[in-house]
Amino acid sequence: MMNPLLLLSAVILFVLNPTPTPGPTPQEPTPAPAAASTNPVKPTPDSQAKAKKLYAIDCLMCHGEKGDGKTDIAKDMQLSLDDWTDPKSLAGKPDQALFDVIRNGKGKMPAEEAGRAKDDVVWNLVIYIRTFSQPGAAPPAGHY
């Protein structure tokens, strides 16, 4: 008599106590869609003004007003930044590589998140950065 009662109790516990079901498996973060391998935007005065403003807000403090990377913050953080006023510093870097570093960050440089700057703004920022090595092409970033 004891065995059927134990068996019934075990069945009731099994039915009433739901077995843990595995939750959704954690997913790897979805990588951002790959941007075009060449810069897909054509600069306009308005798009370059937006890029200049973004540079002044997010880049200037480390990379400098002229893009030479010689700032007190860069020195204090012991950063060795490219001198964008020298055409050779960007000569071997395709726009896609610059876009990726801006979008994803690198080392101590934070990423420029899509919520802060859409892809077309970042592509225009790449164009703006390249103007630092062209004499007279870009006014200093701090002046509007």
KAPERA-V761357 format. One record per residue. N is the residue number from 0. RES is the residue in three letters. PSI is psi in whole degrees, 0 to 359 (NA if undefined). Layout:
<<N:RES:PSI> <N:RES:PSI>>
This chain:
<<0:MET:329> <1:MET:322> <2:ASN:313> <3:PRO:326> <4:LEU:318> <5:LEU:317> <6:LEU:316> <7:LEU:318> <8:SER:317> <9:ALA:319> <10:VAL:316> <11:ILE:315> <12:LEU:320> <13:PHE:318> <14:VAL:317> <15:LEU:334> <16:ASN:97> <17:PRO:140> <18:THR:140> <19:PRO:127> <20:THR:138> <21:PRO:137> <22:GLY:183> <23:PRO:138> <24:THR:136> <25:PRO:135> <26:GLN:148> <27:GLU:146> <28:PRO:138> <29:THR:125> <30:PRO:148> <31:ALA:147> <32:PRO:140> <33:ALA:130> <34:ALA:165> <35:ALA:149> <36:SER:336> <37:THR:156> <38:ASN:117> <39:PRO:357> <40:VAL:151> <41:LYS:125> <42:PRO:143> <43:THR:164> <44:PRO:321> <45:ASP:315> <46:SER:326> <47:GLN:329> <48:ALA:320> <49:LYS:319> <50:ALA:319> <51:LYS:318> <52:LYS:316> <53:LEU:317> <54:TYR:314> <55:ALA:325> <56:ILE:315> <57:ASP:342> <58:CYS:323> <59:LEU:321> <60:MET:330> <61:CYS:317> <62:HIS:345> <63:GLY:159> <64:GLU:324> <65:LYS:352> <66:GLY:17> <67:ASP:351> <68:GLY:12> <69:LYS:80> <70:THR:161> <71:ASP:321> <72:ILE:316> <73:ALA:319> <74:LYS:313> <75:ASP:324> <76:MET:2> <77:GLN:47> <78:LEU:141> <79:SER:97> <80:LEU:148> <81:ASP:146> <82:ASP:100> <83:TRP:353> <84:THR:345> <85:ASP:114> <86:PRO:332> <87:LYS:336> <88:SER:333> <89:LEU:358> <90:ALA:320> <91:GLY:9> <92:LYS:112> <93:PRO:159> <94:ASP:322> <95:GLN:319> <96:ALA:318> <97:LEU:316> <98:PHE:313> <99:ASP:319> <100:VAL:318> <101:ILE:313> <102:ARG:320> <103:ASN:347> <104:GLY:170> <105:LYS:127> <106:GLY:237> <107:LYS:353> <108:MET:123> <109:PRO:159> <110:ALA:148> <111:GLU:97> <112:GLU:148> <113:ALA:332> <114:GLY:337> <115:ARG:326> <116:ALA:121> <117:LYS:164> <118:ASP:317> <119:ASP:329> <120:VAL:320> <121:VAL:319> <122:TRP:320> <123:ASN:327> <124:LEU:321> <125:VAL:314> <126:ILE:315> <127:TYR:316> <128:ILE:320> <129:ARG:338> <130:THR:343> <131:PHE:333> <132:SER:2> <133:GLN:106> <134:PRO:129> <135:GLY:357> <136:ALA:326> <137:ALA:124> <138:PRO:158> <139:PRO:141> <140:ALA:334> <141:GLY:352> <142:HIS:131> <143:TYR:NA>>
